[in-house]
Amino acid sequence: MKDRTPRDIAVDDQLRAAGAEGREWLVAAGWGPPVTIPIQQAARWQQEARARMLAAEADDTWTFCEHLCAGGPQPVVVHAEAPERMLCRACSTAERPTRRCLECGRPAASTSPADGREDVCMGPVAIYTRLRCRACYRADPLRGTFAAGRP
């Protein structure tokens, strides 16, 4: 096992704290505590968003809202429709009214998580989220929410 430097230990501690902060935020927002599942069992939209995010990291084309560049590690929000953009929670919330439905591309027209049309998955530090418009959600409320053979 590689010897860990004090810096490595400090970064790991900060990332764990950011993950805990993200979980607390999800609970406070009414999502409840995240459930851990292997990525292979995540819904297709989440797997695709994660893959696109990692590709953007690999080729250094990802972007960050200015709030993520200040201070220490914090939870990162990844919108499924634009996973190459990393957002803080405040910027993600502010973008909610203008986000597009991941299914059809029309405006999702969601003003609050209370409308129940947002699916959320959480990685160690990243919170992945997708919105659907009313029509797509009504057509199949569980479509893509869980992996179980559904897109």
BAMAR-508571 format. One record per residue: x, y, z of N, C-alpha, C in turn; residue number from 0. Coordinates in Angstrom, 2 decimals. Example, Ala and Ser with C-alpha at 12.3 -4.5 7.8 and 13.67 -1.06 7.14 Angstrom:
[atom [13.19; -5.69; 7.80]; [12.30; -4.50; 7.80]; [13.20; -3.30; 7.80]; 0]
[atom [12.85; -2.25; 7.08]; [13.67; -1.06; 7.14]; [12.90; 0.03; 7.87]; 1]
***
This chain:
[atom [0.84; -1.18; 0.00]; [0.00; 0.00; 0.00]; [0.88; 1.24; 0.00]; 0]
[atom [0.53; 2.19; -0.81]; [1.29; 3.42; -0.94]; [1.20; 4.23; 0.36]; 1]
[atom [2.33; 4.81; 0.74]; [2.32; 5.69; 1.90]; [1.53; 6.94; 1.58]; 2]
[atom [0.66; 7.31; 2.45]; [-0.17; 8.50; 2.23]; [0.47; 9.69; 2.93]; 3]
[atom [0.52; 10.78; 2.22]; [1.08; 12.01; 2.79]; [0.01; 12.70; 3.62]; 4]
[atom [0.40; 13.63; 4.47]; [-0.61; 14.41; 5.20]; [-1.58; 15.12; 4.25]; 5]
[atom [-1.08; 15.57; 3.10]; [-1.96; 16.22; 2.12]; [-3.00; 15.23; 1.60]; 6]
[atom [-2.57; 13.99; 1.25]; [-3.50; 12.97; 0.78]; [-4.60; 12.71; 1.81]; 7]
[atom [-4.19; 12.62; 3.06]; [-5.14; 12.36; 4.14]; [-6.11; 13.54; 4.28]; 8]
[atom [-5.59; 14.76; 4.20]; [-6.45; 15.95; 4.33]; [-7.45; 16.03; 3.18]; 9]
[atom [-7.01; 15.76; 1.96]; [-7.93; 15.80; 0.80]; [-9.00; 14.72; 0.96]; 10]
[atom [-8.61; 13.51; 1.34]; [-9.60; 12.44; 1.56]; [-10.62; 12.85; 2.61]; 11]
[atom [-10.15; 13.46; 3.70]; [-11.06; 13.91; 4.76]; [-12.03; 14.97; 4.22]; 12]
[atom [-11.51; 15.91; 3.42]; [-12.38; 16.95; 2.87]; [-13.40; 16.37; 1.90]; 13]
[atom [-12.99; 15.39; 1.10]; [-13.93; 14.77; 0.16]; [-15.01; 14.00; 0.91]; 14]
[atom [-14.62; 13.31; 1.96]; [-15.63; 12.60; 2.78]; [-16.60; 13.60; 3.39]; 15]
[atom [-16.08; 14.73; 3.86]; [-16.94; 15.77; 4.44]; [-17.88; 16.35; 3.37]; 16]
[atom [-17.39; 16.55; 2.16]; [-18.23; 17.05; 1.07]; [-19.34; 16.05; 0.74]; 17]
[atom [-18.99; 14.77; 0.73]; [-20.01; 13.74; 0.49]; [-21.07; 13.73; 1.58]; 18]
[atom [-20.64; 13.86; 2.83]; [-21.58; 13.91; 3.95]; [-22.48; 15.14; 3.83]; 19]
[atom [-21.90; 16.27; 3.44]; [-22.67; 17.50; 3.26]; [-23.72; 17.32; 2.15]; 20]
[atom [-23.33; 16.65; 1.06]; [-24.27; 16.39; -0.02]; [-25.41; 15.50; 0.43]; 21]
[atom [-25.09; 14.47; 1.19]; [-26.15; 13.58; 1.71]; [-27.10; 14.34; 2.62]; 22]
[atom [-26.56; 15.20; 3.48]; [-27.40; 16.00; 4.37]; [-28.31; 16.93; 3.56]; 23]
[atom [-27.77; 17.51; 2.49]; [-28.56; 18.39; 1.63]; [-29.72; 17.63; 1.00]; 24]
[atom [-29.46; 16.41; 0.52]; [-30.52; 15.60; -0.09]; [-31.61; 15.26; 0.92]; 25]
[atom [-31.19; 14.92; 2.13]; [-32.17; 14.61; 3.18]; [-33.00; 15.85; 3.50]; 26]
[atom [-32.35; 17.00; 3.66]; [-33.06; 18.25; 3.98]; [-34.01; 18.66; 2.85]; 27]
[atom [-33.65; 18.32; 1.60]; [-34.50; 18.67; 0.46]; [-35.66; 17.70; 0.29]; 28]
[atom [-35.73; 16.67; 1.13]; [-36.84; 15.74; 1.07]; [-36.57; 14.46; 0.30]; 29]
[atom [-35.35; 14.27; -0.17]; [-35.03; 13.06; -0.93]; [-34.79; 11.86; -0.03]; 30]
[atom [-34.48; 12.09; 1.21]; [-34.12; 11.00; 2.11]; [-32.66; 10.64; 1.91]; 31]
[atom [-32.14; 9.75; 2.75]; [-30.73; 9.40; 2.64]; [-30.46; 8.62; 1.35]; 32]
[atom [-29.32; 8.89; 0.69]; [-28.99; 8.15; -0.53]; [-28.80; 6.67; -0.24]; 33]
[atom [-29.13; 5.85; -1.20]; [-28.92; 4.41; -1.12]; [-27.74; 4.08; -2.01]; 34]
[atom [-26.82; 3.27; -1.51]; [-25.64; 2.91; -2.28]; [-25.95; 1.72; -3.19]; 35]
[atom [-25.67; 1.92; -4.50]; [-25.81; 0.83; -5.46]; [-24.59; 0.84; -6.37]; 36]
[atom [-24.21; -0.30; -6.91]; [-23.09; -0.31; -7.86]; [-23.49; 0.47; -9.12]; 37]
[atom [-22.52; 1.13; -9.74]; [-22.81; 1.93; -10.93]; [-23.47; 1.09; -12.02]; 38]
[atom [-23.15; -0.19; -12.08]; [-23.74; -1.06; -13.10]; [-25.25; -1.22; -12.90]; 39]
[atom [-25.73; -0.94; -11.71]; [-27.16; -1.06; -11.42]; [-27.87; 0.28; -11.43]; 40]
[atom [-27.15; 1.35; -11.70]; [-27.77; 2.67; -11.76]; [-28.59; 2.78; -13.04]; 41]
[atom [-29.52; 3.71; -13.05]; [-30.33; 3.94; -14.24]; [-29.43; 4.38; -15.40]; 42]
[atom [-29.87; 4.10; -16.62]; [-29.07; 4.41; -17.80]; [-28.71; 5.89; -17.86]; 43]
[atom [-29.68; 6.79; -17.55]; [-29.39; 8.23; -17.64]; [-28.23; 8.61; -16.72]; 44]
[atom [-28.18; 7.98; -15.55]; [-27.12; 8.31; -14.60]; [-25.79; 7.75; -15.07]; 45]
[atom [-25.79; 6.54; -15.60]; [-24.56; 5.96; -16.13]; [-24.02; 6.81; -17.28]; 46]
[atom [-24.92; 7.25; -18.17]; [-24.50; 8.07; -19.30]; [-23.98; 9.43; -18.84]; 47]
[atom [-24.65; 10.05; -17.88]; [-24.20; 11.35; -17.36]; [-22.82; 11.19; -16.73]; 48]
[atom [-22.63; 10.14; -15.97]; [-21.34; 9.91; -15.32]; [-20.25; 9.68; -16.37]; 49]
[atom [-20.54; 8.88; -17.38]; [-19.55; 8.61; -18.43]; [-19.17; 9.90; -19.17]; 50]
[atom [-20.16; 10.73; -19.48]; [-19.87; 12.00; -20.17]; [-19.08; 12.94; -19.27]; 51]
[atom [-19.40; 12.95; -17.98]; [-18.66; 13.78; -17.04]; [-17.19; 13.33; -16.97]; 52]
[atom [-16.97; 12.02; -16.86]; [-15.61; 11.50; -16.78]; [-14.84; 11.73; -18.08]; 53]
[atom [-15.52; 11.66; -19.22]; [-14.88; 11.95; -20.50]; [-14.45; 13.41; -20.57]; 54]
[atom [-15.31; 14.30; -20.08]; [-14.97; 15.72; -20.06]; [-13.79; 15.98; -19.13]; 55]
[atom [-13.73; 15.23; -18.04]; [-12.57; 15.36; -17.14]; [-11.31; 14.89; -17.86]; 56]
[atom [-11.39; 13.74; -18.53]; [-10.22; 13.16; -19.18]; [-9.66; 14.06; -20.28]; 57]
[atom [-10.54; 14.71; -21.04]; [-10.02; 15.57; -22.11]; [-10.01; 17.05; -21.70]; 58]
[atom [-10.21; 17.29; -20.42]; [-10.13; 18.63; -19.83]; [-11.06; 19.65; -20.49]; 59]
[atom [-12.28; 19.19; -20.80]; [-13.29; 20.10; -21.36]; [-14.40; 20.42; -20.38]; 60]
[atom [-14.30; 19.92; -19.16]; [-15.35; 20.22; -18.19]; [-15.18; 21.63; -17.66]; 61]
[atom [-16.29; 22.17; -17.17]; [-16.27; 23.53; -16.62]; [-16.88; 23.50; -15.23]; 62]
[atom [-16.58; 24.55; -14.46]; [-17.04; 24.64; -13.08]; [-17.67; 26.00; -12.86]; 63]
[atom [-18.74; 26.06; -12.09]; [-19.25; 27.37; -11.69]; [-18.19; 27.99; -10.77]; 64]
[atom [-18.17; 29.30; -10.72]; [-17.12; 29.99; -9.96]; [-17.13; 29.64; -8.48]; 65]
[atom [-18.28; 29.23; -7.95]; [-18.37; 28.93; -6.52]; [-17.63; 27.66; -6.13]; 66]
[atom [-17.46; 26.75; -7.09]; [-16.74; 25.51; -6.80]; [-15.23; 25.73; -6.73]; 67]
[atom [-14.78; 26.83; -7.29]; [-13.33; 27.11; -7.32]; [-12.86; 27.85; -6.08]; 68]
[atom [-13.76; 28.23; -5.23]; [-13.40; 28.96; -4.00]; [-13.58; 28.04; -2.80]; 69]
[atom [-12.68; 28.10; -1.87]; [-12.80; 27.30; -0.65]; [-12.42; 25.85; -0.89]; 70]
[atom [-12.81; 25.01; 0.03]; [-12.45; 23.60; -0.02]; [-13.48; 22.78; -0.79]; 71]
[atom [-13.27; 21.47; -0.82]; [-14.20; 20.59; -1.51]; [-15.63; 20.75; -0.98]; 72]
[atom [-16.57; 20.62; -1.87]; [-17.98; 20.68; -1.53]; [-18.73; 19.78; -2.50]; 73]
[atom [-19.97; 19.45; -2.20]; [-20.73; 18.62; -3.15]; [-20.83; 19.32; -4.50]; 74]
[atom [-20.79; 18.52; -5.55]; [-20.89; 19.00; -6.92]; [-22.19; 18.46; -7.50]; 75]
[atom [-22.94; 19.33; -8.19]; [-24.18; 18.89; -8.83]; [-23.92; 18.76; -10.33]; 76]
[atom [-24.33; 17.63; -10.89]; [-24.15; 17.34; -12.31]; [-25.54; 17.18; -12.92]; 77]
[atom [-25.90; 18.08; -13.83]; [-27.19; 17.97; -14.54]; [-27.02; 16.98; -15.68]; 78]
[atom [-27.90; 16.03; -15.78]; [-27.78; 14.98; -16.79]; [-27.78; 15.53; -18.21]; 79]
[atom [-28.43; 16.66; -18.42]; [-28.48; 17.23; -19.77]; [-27.18; 17.96; -20.14]; 80]
[atom [-26.32; 18.23; -19.19]; [-25.05; 18.91; -19.45]; [-24.00; 18.46; -18.43]; 81]
[atom [-23.63; 17.17; -18.45]; [-22.77; 16.64; -17.39]; [-21.31; 17.10; -17.45]; 82]
[atom [-20.96; 17.87; -18.46]; [-19.60; 18.40; -18.50]; [-19.48; 19.69; -17.69]; 83]
[atom [-20.61; 20.15; -17.14]; [-20.63; 21.35; -16.29]; [-20.83; 20.94; -14.84]; 84]
[atom [-19.90; 21.33; -13.99]; [-20.02; 21.06; -12.56]; [-20.59; 22.31; -11.90]; 85]
[atom [-21.61; 22.12; -11.08]; [-22.28; 23.24; -10.44]; [-22.30; 23.08; -8.93]; 86]
[atom [-22.32; 24.21; -8.23]; [-22.56; 24.16; -6.79]; [-24.08; 23.99; -6.60]; 87]
[atom [-24.49; 23.74; -5.39]; [-25.92; 23.52; -5.14]; [-26.74; 24.76; -5.44]; 88]
[atom [-26.23; 25.94; -5.09]; [-26.99; 27.18; -5.33]; [-27.19; 27.43; -6.82]; 89]
[atom [-26.15; 27.23; -7.62]; [-26.28; 27.44; -9.07]; [-27.22; 26.40; -9.68]; 90]
[atom [-27.16; 25.17; -9.21]; [-28.07; 24.14; -9.70]; [-29.52; 24.51; -9.41]; 91]
[atom [-29.77; 24.97; -8.20]; [-31.12; 25.38; -7.81]; [-31.59; 26.56; -8.65]; 92]
[atom [-30.70; 27.51; -8.89]; [-31.05; 28.70; -9.68]; [-31.38; 28.34; -11.14]; 93]
[atom [-30.76; 27.28; -11.66]; [-31.02; 26.88; -13.05]; [-32.29; 26.05; -13.22]; 94]
[atom [-32.86; 25.60; -12.12]; [-34.02; 24.71; -12.20]; [-35.12; 25.20; -13.14]; 95]
[atom [-35.55; 26.46; -13.07]; [-36.66; 26.90; -13.93]; [-36.35; 26.87; -15.44]; 96]
[atom [-35.07; 26.84; -15.81]; [-34.72; 26.88; -17.24]; [-34.19; 25.56; -17.76]; 97]
[atom [-34.15; 24.54; -16.93]; [-33.62; 23.24; -17.37]; [-34.58; 22.57; -18.34]; 98]
[atom [-34.02; 21.72; -19.18]; [-34.80; 21.01; -20.20]; [-35.05; 19.57; -19.76]; 99]
[atom [-36.14; 19.01; -20.27]; [-36.50; 17.61; -20.02]; [-35.45; 16.73; -20.70]; 100]
[atom [-34.93; 15.77; -19.99]; [-33.93; 14.88; -20.55]; [-34.54; 13.94; -21.58]; 101]
[atom [-35.83; 13.69; -21.49]; [-36.50; 12.77; -22.41]; [-36.78; 13.41; -23.77]; 102]
[atom [-37.38; 14.60; -23.78]; [-37.85; 15.20; -25.04]; [-37.16; 16.51; -25.40]; 103]
[atom [-36.44; 17.10; -24.47]; [-35.73; 18.34; -24.75]; [-36.54; 19.61; -24.56]; 104]
[atom [-37.82; 19.47; -24.30]; [-38.64; 20.67; -24.04]; [-38.32; 21.21; -22.65]; 105]
[atom [-38.71; 22.47; -22.38]; [-38.51; 22.99; -21.01]; [-39.19; 22.08; -19.98]; 106]
[atom [-38.46; 21.76; -18.93]; [-39.03; 20.91; -17.88]; [-40.04; 21.69; -17.04]; 107]
[atom [-39.88; 23.01; -16.99]; [-40.81; 23.89; -16.27]; [-41.04; 23.43; -14.84]; 108]
[atom [-39.96; 23.16; -14.14]; [-40.03; 22.73; -12.75]; [-39.54; 23.87; -11.86]; 109]
[atom [-40.34; 24.22; -10.89]; [-39.94; 25.29; -9.99]; [-39.53; 24.79; -8.61]; 110]
[atom [-39.78; 23.52; -8.34]; [-39.50; 23.00; -7.01]; [-39.33; 21.49; -7.04]; 111]
[atom [-38.46; 20.93; -6.18]; [-38.37; 19.48; -6.09]; [-39.70; 18.84; -5.68]; 112]
[atom [-40.58; 19.64; -5.11]; [-41.86; 19.10; -4.63]; [-42.74; 18.58; -5.76]; 113]
[atom [-42.46; 18.98; -7.01]; [-43.31; 18.49; -8.10]; [-43.02; 17.03; -8.43]; 114]
[atom [-41.94; 16.47; -7.86]; [-41.67; 15.04; -7.97]; [-41.16; 14.56; -9.31]; 115]
[atom [-40.77; 15.47; -10.21]; [-40.33; 15.06; -11.55]; [-38.82; 15.05; -11.71]; 116]
[atom [-38.11; 15.09; -10.60]; [-36.64; 15.07; -10.65]; [-36.14; 13.77; -10.06]; 117]
[atom [-35.21; 13.14; -10.77]; [-34.54; 11.95; -10.26]; [-33.14; 12.36; -9.84]; 118]
[atom [-32.69; 11.83; -8.72]; [-31.39; 12.19; -8.16]; [-30.63; 10.93; -7.78]; 119]
[atom [-29.36; 10.88; -8.16]; [-28.44; 9.83; -7.72]; [-27.22; 10.52; -7.16]; 120]
[atom [-26.59; 9.92; -6.19]; [-25.41; 10.55; -5.60]; [-24.23; 9.61; -5.65]; 121]
[atom [-23.10; 10.14; -6.13]; [-21.83; 9.43; -6.07]; [-21.13; 9.83; -4.78]; 122]
[atom [-19.84; 9.56; -4.67]; [-19.13; 9.92; -3.44]; [-19.20; 11.42; -3.12]; 123]
[atom [-19.14; 12.27; -4.15]; [-19.21; 13.72; -3.94]; [-20.18; 14.37; -4.92]; 124]
[atom [-20.42; 13.74; -6.06]; [-21.28; 14.31; -7.10]; [-22.73; 13.90; -6.90]; 125]
[atom [-23.62; 14.86; -7.09]; [-25.06; 14.63; -7.06]; [-25.53; 14.74; -8.51]; 126]
[atom [-26.00; 13.64; -9.08]; [-26.48; 13.62; -10.46]; [-27.99; 13.84; -10.45]; 127]
[atom [-28.48; 14.69; -11.32]; [-29.90; 15.00; -11.32]; [-30.42; 15.14; -12.74]; 128]
[atom [-31.65; 14.70; -12.96]; [-32.31; 14.92; -14.24]; [-33.74; 15.36; -13.96]; 129]
[atom [-34.24; 16.20; -14.83]; [-35.62; 16.67; -14.75]; [-36.38; 16.18; -15.97]; 130]
[atom [-37.67; 15.99; -15.80]; [-38.54; 15.66; -16.93]; [-39.72; 16.61; -16.93]; 131]
[atom [-40.24; 16.89; -18.11]; [-41.43; 17.74; -18.21]; [-42.64; 16.94; -17.70]; 132]
[atom [-43.75; 17.63; -17.49]; [-44.95; 16.96; -16.99]; [-45.41; 15.84; -17.90]; 133]
[atom [-45.40; 16.07; -19.21]; [-45.90; 15.07; -20.17]; [-45.06; 13.80; -20.12]; 134]
[atom [-43.75; 13.93; -20.15]; [-42.88; 12.74; -20.11]; [-42.99; 12.02; -18.77]; 135]
[atom [-43.10; 12.77; -17.70]; [-43.24; 12.15; -16.39]; [-44.57; 11.40; -16.29]; 136]
[atom [-45.65; 12.04; -16.73]; [-46.97; 11.38; -16.66]; [-47.04; 10.14; -17.53]; 137]
[atom [-46.33; 10.16; -18.66]; [-46.36; 9.01; -19.57]; [-45.76; 7.77; -18.91]; 138]
[atom [-44.77; 7.96; -18.07]; [-44.12; 6.83; -17.40]; [-43.32; 7.34; -16.21]; 139]
[atom [-43.95; 7.50; -15.05]; [-43.28; 8.11; -13.89]; [-41.99; 7.41; -13.47]; 140]
[atom [-41.89; 6.11; -13.66]; [-40.70; 5.40; -13.20]; [-39.65; 5.21; -14.29]; 141]
[atom [-39.93; 5.64; -15.52]; [-38.99; 5.44; -16.64]; [-37.62; 6.01; -16.28]; 142]
[atom [-36.66; 5.13; -16.20]; [-35.29; 5.57; -15.95]; [-34.98; 5.90; -14.51]; 143]
[atom [-35.95; 5.74; -13.62]; [-35.68; 6.03; -12.22]; [-34.82; 4.93; -11.61]; 144]
[atom [-35.08; 3.71; -11.99]; [-34.33; 2.57; -11.50]; [-33.79; 1.78; -12.69]; 145]
[atom [-32.73; 1.03; -12.50]; [-32.10; 0.31; -13.61]; [-32.95; -0.85; -14.11]; 146]
[atom [-33.44; -1.65; -13.27]; [-34.22; -2.86; -13.55]; [-34.74; -3.00; -14.99]; 147]
[atom [-33.86; -2.99; -15.95]; [-34.26; -3.23; -17.34]; [-34.97; -2.09; -18.01]; 148]
[atom [-35.05; -0.95; -17.37]; [-35.76; 0.20; -17.95]; [-34.73; 1.22; -18.40]; 149]
[atom [-35.00; 1.95; -19.50]; [-34.06; 2.97; -19.97]; [-33.95; 4.15; -19.03]; 150]
***
